[in-house]
């Protein structure tokens, strides 16, 4: 066996041992697929991690390494990236949604988040499935949320308070915040 094959085998074994260590120690992983793709930092072995019981959640890196902050878009990319790396069975839409909800709660060590149930935090989002982006996908609305993402949230409730109402932010005047963000970004880019 040539040196490249030995190196590849050693790397696979090191990855396997690392993942097993995560599972043994209860270490969770915040997977940020868009950031990984933008920075060309590889494809996280999410399927391998989940198969041995590693808690995997989704992260949305900020504008420095992602350019967006859309969790459903991140769930879609997580699913597609796993499929590119490991085939179509590597992740289903439901698994991607689970990683975005229950997986994130598990990584944070929170048993009061991630699902709509009595005793859980009153946080949820709702999407308008009548929007054109979902047309033709209503045979499986859950999969449509992931496959047709990103779509803007129609309603968002955090800690029992409405944050997004009818697709519009209800908690602050967004215009001045966007202007401030753009001004600060320009200043930062100028150095």
Secondary structure as GFF3:
##gff-version 3
##sequence-region A 1 191
A	DSSP	alpha_helix	3	25	.	.	.	ID=ss1
A	DSSP	beta_strand	29	31	.	.	.	ID=ss2
A	DSSP	alpha_helix	33	38	.	.	.	ID=ss3
A	DSSP	alpha_helix	46	51	.	.	.	ID=ss4
A	DSSP	beta_strand	56	58	.	.	.	ID=ss5
A	DSSP	alpha_helix	71	86	.	.	.	ID=ss6
A	DSSP	three_ten_helix	88	90	.	.	.	ID=ss7
A	DSSP	alpha_helix	93	98	.	.	.	ID=ss8
A	DSSP	pi_helix	99	103	.	.	.	ID=ss9
A	DSSP	alpha_helix	104	107	.	.	.	ID=ss10
A	DSSP	beta_strand	124	126	.	.	.	ID=ss11
A	DSSP	three_ten_helix	132	134	.	.	.	ID=ss12
A	DSSP	three_ten_helix	138	140	.	.	.	ID=ss13
A	DSSP	alpha_helix	141	147	.	.	.	ID=ss14
A	DSSP	beta_strand	155	158	.	.	.	ID=ss15
A	DSSP	beta_strand	161	165	.	.	.	ID=ss16
A	DSSP	beta_strand	168	169	.	.	.	ID=ss17
A	DSSP	alpha_helix	174	190	.	.	.	ID=ss18
###
